[in-house]
Amino acid sequence: MMIKAEALVKTYKMGRSIVRALDGVSLEVRDGEMLAIMGPSGSGKSTLMHILGCLDRPDSGTYFLAGRDVSRLPSNQLAEMRNRHIGFVFQTFNLIPRLSALENVELPLLYGGARRAKEKAKAALASVGLSDRIHHEPNQLSGGERQRVAIARAIVTEPAVILADEPTGNLDSKAGEEIIKIFTELNAQGRTIIIVTHEPDIASCCKRQILLKDGRKVKES
């Protein structure tokens, strides 16, 4: 089992109020699965993604990633697990404007001290169909191309899990379809994909869907 979370609770203080962003959420994600997490604004989707991506910890409950309980790890060990196992794709791409596509994809490899970073970055960009755009900066690329650069950056370290937060939210329908096709191909290669989305047509491309509402899992199909 790649991911196993049990009874996750996460609260935030807003003024004098306590907001229960997650209220006892449990889920399992098998190796090689493609899962959609759905729900309206305020349902807990982003909070759950942050915990699954080792960007945050639950207040209570347990979270096992690749067989290890990461629920209470100190920040440095949590970051190590995140860097080793998780690749992120965000709605806003999060590319560095003054770097080329190739340089953006190289970054996580350079941070990790990997060898042959440029060669690996070129291969990742080729896998998302951008071999001819590697020297372009983000402002020279379309939205769909920028998201493909972000996907290449997410997969270049060969993570076990890719977490995508509203990956088609800033794209037109055609570019969105191309991005989902790439995720489907990556999943067919054995990668575990988790997509956070509020769009039913995007979720329908996943093999399983989980619906959150008011911090609770209310439906699974």
Protein Blocks (a to p, Z undefined) as FASTA:
>chain_A
ZZacehiacdddehjbccdfbghiacdddehiacddeddehilmmmmmmmmnopaccfbd
cddeehiafklgcfklmmmmmmmmpccddfklopafkbcfklmmmmmmmmnopahklmmm
mmmmmmnopammmmpcfklpcfklmmmmmmmmmmmnopabdcdehkllmpcfklmmmmmm
mmmmmmmnopacddddfbfklmmmpmbdcddeehiafbdZZ
